[in-house]
Amino acid sequence: MDIAYKLLPPEKRRSLPPNLALDFGRLFTDHMFYMEYENGVGWQNACIKPYEPICLDPAAVVFHYSQTIFEGLKAYLGVDGRIRLFRPDKNAERFARSARRMCMPEVPKEVFLEAVKSLVKVEKQWVPSERGAALYIRPLLMGVEAFLGVKPSSKYIFFIILSPVGAYYKEGFSPIRIYVTDKYVRAVPGGVGDVKTGGNYAASLMASEEAKKLGYTQVLWLDAIHRHYIEEVGTMNIFFYFEDELVTPALSGSILPGITRESVLQMVRDWGVKAVERRISIQEVIEGIKTGRLKECFGTGTAAVISPVGWLAYQGKEYTINNGNTGPLARKLFEELTGIQYGDRPDPYGWVQFL
């Protein structure tokens, strides 16, 4: 891929602020990657240019019919001073799957990876040095043809922006409180719940706002048909550690196939932990809490990595998990995964790619 570089002169570039000023997703770097697609022509005009607004026609498809997908990954500054990406090939593959489902042109895997790496290299001074902070990478693809009519766009824009970030949740690695909703649903089998498209997140906003008003960090979604089986948290996959097994909901077509989720399953199985993907009901979880059989609960995702869950609210009652403490399995997973990402632990799986 030929990338045109239209960079700001050094005197117009900004400096990375202290880690304490890094609210998640509010600060963006000086440059962005940008590329266009048109039916019959293909991908063209790849460039890295100053971060700036994108001018779109008011009739652009993305505004009216939500034809858009995105990804999220991070660049880490390792203890050896090298910049690392964690399993970016998996993000490229999921981005392509999302594009197919939304009737959009795929960004070839090698193009996706080259674009990400090229932009991070330009903005390498924005990768935070503090442990727990990273450079968040947001690729996005959207339909931009101007027309009013329900059909796939013939024109698209693919861009990548970067944001230096601290912890996703204000609690950091401390246990969070989650709210189980049986009033709203996020996605249904056969829908688009298993792809990273904007509509999924718009559908989650009402329940998330209600949960926050009640003092909870996130929403735990139940299946849309029975309102009985657990699916995922608003921004994470979910795991439950019982006495004899680690359980996470099976991918049913309405659950996002998380990259951290996949990594956790592989790691714990290598540690000799029985890890299963199956249906799990909210009643089984509550019964596990009451009997003490449920030892730990935690979420997994790129933003938070591992997020322990200490309290769960359902139908007007709050249940405490592991006395509201972080469990040993969650802690070990967090330390191992972040150790690989920051380079102070071995990477036996070859998950890290260097810039």
Sequence and secondary structure as in RCSB ss.txt:
>XXXX:A:sequence
MDIAYKLLPPEKRRSLPPNLALDFGRLFTDHMFYMEYENGVGWQNACIKPYEPICLDPAAVVFHYSQTIFEGLKA
YLGVDGRIRLFRPDKNAERFARSARRMCMPEVPKEVFLEAVKSLVKVEKQWVPSERGAALYIRPLLMGVEAFLGV
KPSSKYIFFIILSPVGAYYKEGFSPIRIYVTDKYVRAVPGGVGDVKTGGNYAASLMASEEAKKLGYTQVLWLDAI
HRHYIEEVGTMNIFFYFEDELVTPALSGSILPGITRESVLQMVRDWGVKAVERRISIQEVIEGIKTGRLKECFGT
GTAAVISPVGWLAYQGKEYTINNGNTGPLARKLFEELTGIQYGDRPDPYGWVQFL
>XXXX:A:secstr
   EE    GGG      GGG  TTS   SEEEEEEEETTTEEEEEEEEE       TTBHHHHH  EEE  EEE
EE TTS EEEESHHHHHHHHHHHHHHTT     HHHHHHHHHHHHHHTGGGS  STT EEEEEEEEEE  B  SS
S  SEEEEEEEEEEE  SSTTTTS EEEEEESS     TTSSTTS BHHHHHHHHHHHHHHHHTT SEEEEE TT
TS BEEEETTBEEEEEESS EEEE   SSS   HHHHHHHHHHHHTT  EEEE  BHHHHHHHHHHT EEEEEEE
ETTTEEEEEEEEEETTEEEESGGG   HHHHHHHHHHHHHHHTSS  TT  EEE 
